[in-house]
Amino acid sequence: MSSLATIIKDDALASTLRIGFYSLTACSVVGIAAYIGYKAASPNQTYALKSRHPESNDQIEKVLESLRLDDEKLRQIMQLLEQEMEAGLSPATHKNADIKMFPTYVRNIADGSEVGQVLALDLGGTNFRVLLVTLLPQPKIDLKSKIFVIPQSIMLGPGVNLFRHLADCLLDFMKKENLDKPDVHYPLGFTFSFPCKQEGLASARLTSWTKGFTCSDVVNSDVVKMLQDAIDEKHINVKCVALVNDTVGTLMACAYKDQNTAIGLILGTGTNACYMEKLDRVGTWDGDYNEPKQVIINMEWGAFGNNNRLNHIRTKYDEEVDLSSVNPGKQIFEKMISGMYMGEIVRLIILDLMQQDLIFIGQRDGYGDYRTPLFTRGGFYTKFVSTVETDEGIAFANTRRVLEDMGIRNPTFDDCAIIQHICKNVSKRAAKLAGACLTVIINRINKPNVTVGVDGSLYRYHPRFKRNMEKCMKNLVNKNIKFKLTLSDDGSGKGAALIAIVADRFQKNQMKTLVSFDENDEEEEEARSHPQSRPSKPITFNTQSVPSTFNRATVS
């Protein structure tokens, strides 16, 4: 520095340069300190970049590993389900069986020849529908419907108020459609999607509430009678002629177009399945053994695992969902796969990763923005799972929107990738469980071609659920069987209508047969009283027996 000042021979300039060098040195020191401080304050930055592929992160995978099911585990579950099915079908073990395997008294499927006009009520969750279904020559069906909400006060209140509410909705719909006429009587099919012990086509006793309902004084009561009492109380010209589970309605609606349909499956708010079973396998059957020697069985498979037989595949998240539900210890299988609980499982996993500092890294100061929704039970809706999984590529537009709607501002790429990874694992497990259990029924039916009618919001709207089910089932279904999953077109409504119109026609034909017997008896009595008036040819009688359960009526 001194040599430079000597050369320049200018004290003022030398002083200026000296100050400049000192300033440059000081700025360098400050810059280095700032960089070191930044690195010290961001210890997880390197880790966060690894989260761009969450499946390669050991800590995240350790959390999600409990959701993974290979074919060996699925086959074990299939064996357990078959054992539980046999327990439900046997009169010796039915009382204590979790999967009740209720006979529905529906012994034939629709064939497309059914015609007529009928009302239907569909109660399967928080929403309730009233429908007017006009069956025209196949494949034309005219349908008008209206959705009504079931308030929580009614879901949790006295049972009589529930059925009065249904009757009010029915009357409201009939007035709107100009059906409230004094000289016209309508048959009605009632889709009641809760576990019932059916005692006839129009008689069933509720065995337990599910899906958040806890109405008092309904369990062990005849729900058809309760509905009919509420209808009669309001002087509505409607008679409930058939009670139908939504799975049976789904099966019937699909069979209207595809005669290979033998199974109905619901994957929505709840889950259940039904199928056509041979009578000689139904030990609890109390009807006749006339043709057709078959009956649709309502499985009520949501209760699979209530006896702890699924504990080996349940996770801590499943246990938490169960404990916080309105019916702890019940509907264990349903809580692992259905729409009512899937979002909650995802929420609990997100919380677990948050507590381990594996997600939302660098946003600790913003916890107040999103912590409340995530710490609220039900804060992550199941519809969010479907929305998140529709994202493809790196933009994560749908995932960002979901997280921002929940109060999470500016979620990072890593956050979105992890959220999607969680959703995919939870929904894939549900699809595999549903597929494996459905395979048990397909293999049991053991026909060359089996069509499964499927309905429910989870199956209908989730972008990968069907694909994941089919991929799982291809490895499990017997090789001699071809199966097809068909989305039902309003099975719980149209299916109930199909069953109701057949039941109504059967009842009318039965009455005609009884009247015919009465008239023949009178003629016989007249002939005995006046032998001279006896005809030269003997009178013939219709001696065909009337079956105790309805078969498909022939449409004239």
Secondary structure as a PSIPRED ss2 file (coil, helix, strand):
# PSIPRED VFORMAT (PSIPRED V4.0)

   1 M C   1.000  0.000  0.000
   2 S H   0.000  1.000  0.000
   3 S H   0.000  1.000  0.000
   4 L H   0.000  1.000  0.000
   5 A H   0.000  1.000  0.000
   6 T H   0.000  1.000  0.000
   7 I H   0.000  1.000  0.000
   8 I H   0.000  1.000  0.000
   9 K C   1.000  0.000  0.000
  10 D C   1.000  0.000  0.000
  11 D H   0.000  1.000  0.000
  12 A H   0.000  1.000  0.000
  13 L H   0.000  1.000  0.000
  14 A H   0.000  1.000  0.000
  15 S H   0.000  1.000  0.000
  16 T H   0.000  1.000  0.000
  17 L H   0.000  1.000  0.000
  18 R H   0.000  1.000  0.000
  19 I H   0.000  1.000  0.000
  20 G H   0.000  1.000  0.000
  21 F H   0.000  1.000  0.000
  22 Y H   0.000  1.000  0.000
  23 S H   0.000  1.000  0.000
  24 L H   0.000  1.000  0.000
  25 T H   0.000  1.000  0.000
  26 A H   0.000  1.000  0.000
  27 C H   0.000  1.000  0.000
  28 S H   0.000  1.000  0.000
  29 V H   0.000  1.000  0.000
  30 V H   0.000  1.000  0.000
  31 G H   0.000  1.000  0.000
  32 I H   0.000  1.000  0.000
  33 A H   0.000  1.000  0.000
  34 A H   0.000  1.000  0.000
  35 Y H   0.000  1.000  0.000
  36 I H   0.000  1.000  0.000
  37 G H   0.000  1.000  0.000
  38 Y H   0.000  1.000  0.000
  39 K H   0.000  1.000  0.000
  40 A H   0.000  1.000  0.000
  41 A H   0.000  1.000  0.000
  42 S C   1.000  0.000  0.000
  43 P C   1.000  0.000  0.000
  44 N C   1.000  0.000  0.000
  45 Q H   0.000  1.000  0.000
  46 T H   0.000  1.000  0.000
  47 Y H   0.000  1.000  0.000
  48 A H   0.000  1.000  0.000
  49 L H   0.000  1.000  0.000
  50 K H   0.000  1.000  0.000
  51 S C   1.000  0.000  0.000
  52 R C   1.000  0.000  0.000
  53 H C   1.000  0.000  0.000
  54 P H   0.000  1.000  0.000
  55 E H   0.000  1.000  0.000
  56 S H   0.000  1.000  0.000
  57 N C   1.000  0.000  0.000
  58 D H   0.000  1.000  0.000
  59 Q H   0.000  1.000  0.000
  60 I H   0.000  1.000  0.000
  61 E H   0.000  1.000  0.000
  62 K H   0.000  1.000  0.000
  63 V H   0.000  1.000  0.000
  64 L H   0.000  1.000  0.000
  65 E H   0.000  1.000  0.000
  66 S H   0.000  1.000  0.000
  67 L H   0.000  1.000  0.000
  68 R C   1.000  0.000  0.000
  69 L C   1.000  0.000  0.000
  70 D C   1.000  0.000  0.000
  71 D H   0.000  1.000  0.000
  72 E H   0.000  1.000  0.000
  73 K H   0.000  1.000  0.000
  74 L H   0.000  1.000  0.000
  75 R H   0.000  1.000  0.000
  76 Q H   0.000  1.000  0.000
  77 I H   0.000  1.000  0.000
  78 M H   0.000  1.000  0.000
  79 Q H   0.000  1.000  0.000
  80 L H   0.000  1.000  0.000
  81 L H   0.000  1.000  0.000
  82 E H   0.000  1.000  0.000
  83 Q H   0.000  1.000  0.000
  84 E H   0.000  1.000  0.000
  85 M H   0.000  1.000  0.000
  86 E H   0.000  1.000  0.000
  87 A H   0.000  1.000  0.000
  88 G H   0.000  1.000  0.000
  89 L H   0.000  1.000  0.000
  90 S C   1.000  0.000  0.000
  91 P C   1.000  0.000  0.000
  92 A C   1.000  0.000  0.000
  93 T C   1.000  0.000  0.000
  94 H H   0.000  1.000  0.000
  95 K H   0.000  1.000  0.000
  96 N H   0.000  1.000  0.000
  97 A C   1.000  0.000  0.000
  98 D C   1.000  0.000  0.000
  99 I C   1.000  0.000  0.000
 100 K C   1.000  0.000  0.000
 101 M C   1.000  0.000  0.000
 102 F E   0.000  0.000  1.000
 103 P E   0.000  0.000  1.000
 104 T C   1.000  0.000  0.000
 105 Y C   1.000  0.000  0.000
 106 V C   1.000  0.000  0.000
 107 R C   1.000  0.000  0.000
 108 N C   1.000  0.000  0.000
 109 I C   1.000  0.000  0.000
 110 A C   1.000  0.000  0.000
 111 D C   1.000  0.000  0.000
 112 G C   1.000  0.000  0.000
 113 S C   1.000  0.000  0.000
 114 E C   1.000  0.000  0.000
 115 V C   1.000  0.000  0.000
 116 G E   0.000  0.000  1.000
 117 Q E   0.000  0.000  1.000
 118 V E   0.000  0.000  1.000
 119 L E   0.000  0.000  1.000
 120 A E   0.000  0.000  1.000
 121 L E   0.000  0.000  1.000
 122 D E   0.000  0.000  1.000
 123 L E   0.000  0.000  1.000
 124 G C   1.000  0.000  0.000
 125 G C   1.000  0.000  0.000
 126 T C   1.000  0.000  0.000
 127 N E   0.000  0.000  1.000
 128 F E   0.000  0.000  1.000
 129 R E   0.000  0.000  1.000
 130 V E   0.000  0.000  1.000
 131 L E   0.000  0.000  1.000
 132 L E   0.000  0.000  1.000
 133 V E   0.000  0.000  1.000
 134 T E   0.000  0.000  1.000
 135 L E   0.000  0.000  1.000
 136 L C   1.000  0.000  0.000
 137 P C   1.000  0.000  0.000
 138 Q C   1.000  0.000  0.000
 139 P C   1.000  0.000  0.000
 140 K C   1.000  0.000  0.000
 141 I E   0.000  0.000  1.000
 142 D E   0.000  0.000  1.000
 143 L E   0.000  0.000  1.000
 144 K E   0.000  0.000  1.000
 145 S E   0.000  0.000  1.000
 146 K E   0.000  0.000  1.000
 147 I E   0.000  0.000  1.000
 148 F E   0.000  0.000  1.000
 149 V E   0.000  0.000  1.000
 150 I C   1.000  0.000  0.000
 151 P C   1.000  0.000  0.000
 152 Q H   0.000  1.000  0.000
 153 S H   0.000  1.000  0.000
 154 I H   0.000  1.000  0.000
 155 M H   0.000  1.000  0.000
 156 L C   1.000  0.000  0.000
 157 G C   1.000  0.000  0.000
 158 P E   0.000  0.000  1.000
 159 G H   0.000  1.000  0.000
 160 V H   0.000  1.000  0.000
 161 N H   0.000  1.000  0.000
 162 L H   0.000  1.000  0.000
 163 F H   0.000  1.000  0.000
 164 R H   0.000  1.000  0.000
 165 H H   0.000  1.000  0.000
 166 L H   0.000  1.000  0.000
 167 A H   0.000  1.000  0.000
 168 D H   0.000  1.000  0.000
 169 C H   0.000  1.000  0.000
 170 L H   0.000  1.000  0.000
 171 L H   0.000  1.000  0.000
 172 D H   0.000  1.000  0.000
 173 F H   0.000  1.000  0.000
 174 M H   0.000  1.000  0.000
 175 K H   0.000  1.000  0.000
 176 K H   0.000  1.000  0.000
 177 E C   1.000  0.000  0.000
 178 N C   1.000  0.000  0.000
 179 L C   1.000  0.000  0.000
 180 D C   1.000  0.000  0.000
 181 K C   1.000  0.000  0.000
 182 P C   1.000  0.000  0.000
 183 D C   1.000  0.000  0.000
 184 V C   1.000  0.000  0.000
 185 H C   1.000  0.000  0.000
 186 Y E   0.000  0.000  1.000
 187 P E   0.000  0.000  1.000
 188 L E   0.000  0.000  1.000
 189 G E   0.000  0.000  1.000
 190 F E   0.000  0.000  1.000
 191 T E   0.000  0.000  1.000
 192 F E   0.000  0.000  1.000
 193 S C   1.000  0.000  0.000
 194 F C   1.000  0.000  0.000
 195 P C   1.000  0.000  0.000
 196 C E   0.000  0.000  1.000
 197 K E   0.000  0.000  1.000
 198 Q E   0.000  0.000  1.000
 199 E E   0.000  0.000  1.000
 200 G E   0.000  0.000  1.000
 201 L C   1.000  0.000  0.000
 202 A C   1.000  0.000  0.000
 203 S E   0.000  0.000  1.000
 204 A E   0.000  0.000  1.000
 205 R E   0.000  0.000  1.000
 206 L E   0.000  0.000  1.000
 207 T C   1.000  0.000  0.000
 208 S C   1.000  0.000  0.000
 209 W C   1.000  0.000  0.000
 210 T C   1.000  0.000  0.000
 211 K C   1.000  0.000  0.000
 212 G C   1.000  0.000  0.000
 213 F C   1.000  0.000  0.000
 214 T C   1.000  0.000  0.000
 215 C C   1.000  0.000  0.000
 216 S E   0.000  0.000  1.000
 217 D C   1.000  0.000  0.000
 218 V C   1.000  0.000  0.000
 219 V E   0.000  0.000  1.000
 220 N C   1.000  0.000  0.000
 221 S C   1.000  0.000  0.000
 222 D E   0.000  0.000  1.000
 223 V H   0.000  1.000  0.000
 224 V H   0.000  1.000  0.000
 225 K H   0.000  1.000  0.000
 226 M H   0.000  1.000  0.000
 227 L H   0.000  1.000  0.000
 228 Q H   0.000  1.000  0.000
 229 D H   0.000  1.000  0.000
 230 A H   0.000  1.000  0.000
 231 I H   0.000  1.000  0.000
 232 D H   0.000  1.000  0.000
 233 E H   0.000  1.000  0.000
 234 K C   1.000  0.000  0.000
 235 H C   1.000  0.000  0.000
 236 I C   1.000  0.000  0.000
 237 N C   1.000  0.000  0.000
 238 V E   0.000  0.000  1.000
 239 K E   0.000  0.000  1.000
 240 C E   0.000  0.000  1.000
 241 V E   0.000  0.000  1.000
 242 A E   0.000  0.000  1.000
 243 L E   0.000  0.000  1.000
 244 V E   0.000  0.000  1.000
 245 N C   1.000  0.000  0.000
 246 D H   0.000  1.000  0.000
 247 T H   0.000  1.000  0.000
 248 V H   0.000  1.000  0.000
 249 G H   0.000  1.000  0.000
 250 T H   0.000  1.000  0.000
 251 L H   0.000  1.000  0.000
 252 M H   0.000  1.000  0.000
 253 A H   0.000  1.000  0.000
 254 C H   0.000  1.000  0.000
 255 A H   0.000  1.000  0.000
 256 Y C   1.000  0.000  0.000
 257 K C   1.000  0.000  0.000
 258 D C   1.000  0.000  0.000
 259 Q C   1.000  0.000  0.000
 260 N C   1.000  0.000  0.000
 261 T E   0.000  0.000  1.000
 262 A E   0.000  0.000  1.000
 263 I E   0.000  0.000  1.000
 264 G E   0.000  0.000  1.000
 265 L E   0.000  0.000  1.000
 266 I E   0.000  0.000  1.000
 267 L E   0.000  0.000  1.000
 268 G C   1.000  0.000  0.000
 269 T C   1.000  0.000  0.000
 270 G C   1.000  0.000  0.000
 271 T E   0.000  0.000  1.000
 272 N E   0.000  0.000  1.000
 273 A E   0.000  0.000  1.000
 274 C E   0.000  0.000  1.000
 275 Y E   0.000  0.000  1.000
 276 M E   0.000  0.000  1.000
 277 E E   0.000  0.000  1.000
 278 K E   0.000  0.000  1.000
 279 L H   0.000  1.000  0.000
 280 D H   0.000  1.000  0.000
 281 R H   0.000  1.000  0.000
 282 V C   1.000  0.000  0.000
 283 G C   1.000  0.000  0.000
 284 T C   1.000  0.000  0.000
 285 W C   1.000  0.000  0.000
 286 D C   1.000  0.000  0.000
 287 G C   1.000  0.000  0.000
 288 D C   1.000  0.000  0.000
 289 Y C   1.000  0.000  0.000
 290 N C   1.000  0.000  0.000
 291 E C   1.000  0.000  0.000
 292 P C   1.000  0.000  0.000
 293 K C   1.000  0.000  0.000
 294 Q E   0.000  0.000  1.000
 295 V E   0.000  0.000  1.000
 296 I E   0.000  0.000  1.000
 297 I E   0.000  0.000  1.000
 298 N E   0.000  0.000  1.000
 299 M C   1.000  0.000  0.000
 300 E C   1.000  0.000  0.000
 301 W H   0.000  1.000  0.000
 302 G H   0.000  1.000  0.000
 303 A H   0.000  1.000  0.000
 304 F C   1.000  0.000  0.000
 305 G C   1.000  0.000  0.000
 306 N C   1.000  0.000  0.000
 307 N C   1.000  0.000  0.000
 308 N C   1.000  0.000  0.000
 309 R C   1.000  0.000  0.000
 310 L C   1.000  0.000  0.000
 311 N C   1.000  0.000  0.000
 312 H C   1.000  0.000  0.000
 313 I C   1.000  0.000  0.000
 314 R C   1.000  0.000  0.000
 315 T C   1.000  0.000  0.000
 316 K H   0.000  1.000  0.000
 317 Y H   0.000  1.000  0.000
 318 D H   0.000  1.000  0.000
 319 E H   0.000  1.000  0.000
 320 E H   0.000  1.000  0.000
 321 V H   0.000  1.000  0.000
 322 D H   0.000  1.000  0.000
 323 L H   0.000  1.000  0.000
 324 S C   1.000  0.000  0.000
 325 S C   1.000  0.000  0.000
 326 V C   1.000  0.000  0.000
 327 N C   1.000  0.000  0.000
 328 P C   1.000  0.000  0.000
 329 G C   1.000  0.000  0.000
 330 K C   1.000  0.000  0.000
 331 Q C   1.000  0.000  0.000
 332 I H   0.000  1.000  0.000
 333 F H   0.000  1.000  0.000
 334 E H   0.000  1.000  0.000
 335 K H   0.000  1.000  0.000
 336 M H   0.000  1.000  0.000
 337 I H   0.000  1.000  0.000
 338 S C   1.000  0.000  0.000
 339 G H   0.000  1.000  0.000
 340 M H   0.000  1.000  0.000
 341 Y H   0.000  1.000  0.000
 342 M H   0.000  1.000  0.000
 343 G H   0.000  1.000  0.000
 344 E H   0.000  1.000  0.000
 345 I H   0.000  1.000  0.000
 346 V H   0.000  1.000  0.000
 347 R H   0.000  1.000  0.000
 348 L H   0.000  1.000  0.000
 349 I H   0.000  1.000  0.000
 350 I H   0.000  1.000  0.000
 351 L H   0.000  1.000  0.000
 352 D H   0.000  1.000  0.000
 353 L H   0.000  1.000  0.000
 354 M H   0.000  1.000  0.000
 355 Q H   0.000  1.000  0.000
 356 Q C   1.000  0.000  0.000
 357 D C   1.000  0.000  0.000
 358 L C   1.000  0.000  0.000
 359 I C   1.000  0.000  0.000
 360 F C   1.000  0.000  0.000
 361 I C   1.000  0.000  0.000
 362 G C   1.000  0.000  0.000
 363 Q C   1.000  0.000  0.000
 364 R H   0.000  1.000  0.000
 365 D H   0.000  1.000  0.000
 366 G H   0.000  1.000  0.000
 367 Y H   0.000  1.000  0.000
 368 G H   0.000  1.000  0.000
 369 D H   0.000  1.000  0.000
 370 Y H   0.000  1.000  0.000
 371 R H   0.000  1.000  0.000
 372 T H   0.000  1.000  0.000
 373 P H   0.000  1.000  0.000
 374 L H   0.000  1.000  0.000
 375 F C   1.000  0.000  0.000
 376 T C   1.000  0.000  0.000
 377 R C   1.000  0.000  0.000
 378 G C   1.000  0.000  0.000
 379 G C   1.000  0.000  0.000
 380 F C   1.000  0.000  0.000
 381 Y C   1.000  0.000  0.000
 382 T H   0.000  1.000  0.000
 383 K H   0.000  1.000  0.000
 384 F H   0.000  1.000  0.000
 385 V H   0.000  1.000  0.000
 386 S H   0.000  1.000  0.000
 387 T H   0.000  1.000  0.000
 388 V H   0.000  1.000  0.000
 389 E H   0.000  1.000  0.000
 390 T C   1.000  0.000  0.000
 391 D C   1.000  0.000  0.000
 392 E C   1.000  0.000  0.000
 393 G C   1.000  0.000  0.000
 394 I C   1.000  0.000  0.000
 395 A C   1.000  0.000  0.000
 396 F C   1.000  0.000  0.000
 397 A H   0.000  1.000  0.000
 398 N H   0.000  1.000  0.000
 399 T H   0.000  1.000  0.000
 400 R H   0.000  1.000  0.000
 401 R H   0.000  1.000  0.000
 402 V H   0.000  1.000  0.000
 403 L H   0.000  1.000  0.000
 404 E H   0.000  1.000  0.000
 405 D H   0.000  1.000  0.000
 406 M C   1.000  0.000  0.000
 407 G C   1.000  0.000  0.000
 408 I C   1.000  0.000  0.000
 409 R C   1.000  0.000  0.000
 410 N C   1.000  0.000  0.000
 411 P C   1.000  0.000  0.000
 412 T C   1.000  0.000  0.000
 413 F H   0.000  1.000  0.000
 414 D H   0.000  1.000  0.000
 415 D H   0.000  1.000  0.000
 416 C H   0.000  1.000  0.000
 417 A H   0.000  1.000  0.000
 418 I H   0.000  1.000  0.000
 419 I H   0.000  1.000  0.000
 420 Q H   0.000  1.000  0.000
 421 H H   0.000  1.000  0.000
 422 I H   0.000  1.000  0.000
 423 C H   0.000  1.000  0.000
 424 K H   0.000  1.000  0.000
 425 N H   0.000  1.000  0.000
 426 V H   0.000  1.000  0.000
 427 S H   0.000  1.000  0.000
 428 K H   0.000  1.000  0.000
 429 R H   0.000  1.000  0.000
 430 A H   0.000  1.000  0.000
 431 A H   0.000  1.000  0.000
 432 K H   0.000  1.000  0.000
 433 L H   0.000  1.000  0.000
 434 A H   0.000  1.000  0.000
 435 G H   0.000  1.000  0.000
 436 A H   0.000  1.000  0.000
 437 C H   0.000  1.000  0.000
 438 L H   0.000  1.000  0.000
 439 T H   0.000  1.000  0.000
 440 V H   0.000  1.000  0.000
 441 I H   0.000  1.000  0.000
 442 I H   0.000  1.000  0.000
 443 N H   0.000  1.000  0.000
 444 R H   0.000  1.000  0.000
 445 I H   0.000  1.000  0.000
 446 N C   1.000  0.000  0.000
 447 K C   1.000  0.000  0.000
 448 P C   1.000  0.000  0.000
 449 N E   0.000  0.000  1.000
 450 V E   0.000  0.000  1.000
 451 T E   0.000  0.000  1.000
 452 V E   0.000  0.000  1.000
 453 G E   0.000  0.000  1.000
 454 V E   0.000  0.000  1.000
 455 D E   0.000  0.000  1.000
 456 G C   1.000  0.000  0.000
 457 S H   0.000  1.000  0.000
 458 L H   0.000  1.000  0.000
 459 Y H   0.000  1.000  0.000
 460 R H   0.000  1.000  0.000
 461 Y H   0.000  1.000  0.000
 462 H C   1.000  0.000  0.000
 463 P C   1.000  0.000  0.000
 464 R C   1.000  0.000  0.000
 465 F H   0.000  1.000  0.000
 466 K H   0.000  1.000  0.000
 467 R H   0.000  1.000  0.000
 468 N H   0.000  1.000  0.000
 469 M H   0.000  1.000  0.000
 470 E H   0.000  1.000  0.000
 471 K H   0.000  1.000  0.000
 472 C H   0.000  1.000  0.000
 473 M H   0.000  1.000  0.000
 474 K C   1.000  0.000  0.000
 475 N C   1.000  0.000  0.000
 476 L C   1.000  0.000  0.000
 477 V C   1.000  0.000  0.000
 478 N C   1.000  0.000  0.000
 479 K C   1.000  0.000  0.000
 480 N C   1.000  0.000  0.000
 481 I C   1.000  0.000  0.000
 482 K E   0.000  0.000  1.000
 483 F E   0.000  0.000  1.000
 484 K E   0.000  0.000  1.000
 485 L E   0.000  0.000  1.000
 486 T E   0.000  0.000  1.000
 487 L E   0.000  0.000  1.000
 488 S C   1.000  0.000  0.000
 489 D C   1.000  0.000  0.000
 490 D C   1.000  0.000  0.000
 491 G H   0.000  1.000  0.000
 492 S H   0.000  1.000  0.000
 493 G H   0.000  1.000  0.000
 494 K H   0.000  1.000  0.000
 495 G H   0.000  1.000  0.000
 496 A H   0.000  1.000  0.000
 497 A H   0.000  1.000  0.000
 498 L H   0.000  1.000  0.000
 499 I H   0.000  1.000  0.000
 500 A H   0.000  1.000  0.000
 501 I H   0.000  1.000  0.000
 502 V H   0.000  1.000  0.000
 503 A H   0.000  1.000  0.000
 504 D H   0.000  1.000  0.000
 505 R H   0.000  1.000  0.000
 506 F H   0.000  1.000  0.000
 507 Q H   0.000  1.000  0.000
 508 K H   0.000  1.000  0.000
 509 N H   0.000  1.000  0.000
 510 Q H   0.000  1.000  0.000
 511 M H   0.000  1.000  0.000
 512 K H   0.000  1.000  0.000
 513 T H   0.000  1.000  0.000
 514 L H   0.000  1.000  0.000
 515 V H   0.000  1.000  0.000
 516 S H   0.000  1.000  0.000
 517 F H   0.000  1.000  0.000
 518 D H   0.000  1.000  0.000
 519 E H   0.000  1.000  0.000
 520 N H   0.000  1.000  0.000
 521 D H   0.000  1.000  0.000
 522 E H   0.000  1.000  0.000
 523 E H   0.000  1.000  0.000
 524 E H   0.000  1.000  0.000
 525 E H   0.000  1.000  0.000
 526 E H   0.000  1.000  0.000
 527 A H   0.000  1.000  0.000
 528 R H   0.000  1.000  0.000
 529 S H   0.000  1.000  0.000
 530 H C   1.000  0.000  0.000
 531 P H   0.000  1.000  0.000
 532 Q H   0.000  1.000  0.000
 533 S H   0.000  1.000  0.000
 534 R C   1.000  0.000  0.000
 535 P C   1.000  0.000  0.000
 536 S C   1.000  0.000  0.000
 537 K C   1.000  0.000  0.000
 538 P C   1.000  0.000  0.000
 539 I C   1.000  0.000  0.000
 540 T C   1.000  0.000  0.000
 541 F C   1.000  0.000  0.000
 542 N C   1.000  0.000  0.000
 543 T C   1.000  0.000  0.000
 544 Q C   1.000  0.000  0.000
 545 S C   1.000  0.000  0.000
 546 V C   1.000  0.000  0.000
 547 P C   1.000  0.000  0.000
 548 S C   1.000  0.000  0.000
 549 T C   1.000  0.000  0.000
 550 F C   1.000  0.000  0.000
 551 N C   1.000  0.000  0.000
 552 R C   1.000  0.000  0.000
 553 A C   1.000  0.000  0.000
 554 T C   1.000  0.000  0.000
 555 V C   1.000  0.000  0.000
 556 S C   1.000  0.000  0.000
